[in-house]
């Protein structure tokens, strides 16, 4: 096993693969922080609804049930949250 790891490291270093992987990881980490920072600009309910739907993959009906509300309420909150998120992104784009 150690021998295989040794050759893998040599090959990766020769090809610069590790540098490429490290750069990709760094770019993904920056993008993750940008996305989470943007989502955190939403109010608590909007953030929670989007997180439950898109991160935890919880169906809309179950999101509504968690709040003791109707599916229509959850759908409206989802729509409002997405519009708010779009406004934040549009505002950021205009500043750049």
Beta strands, then each sheet from edge to edge (+ up, - down):
end
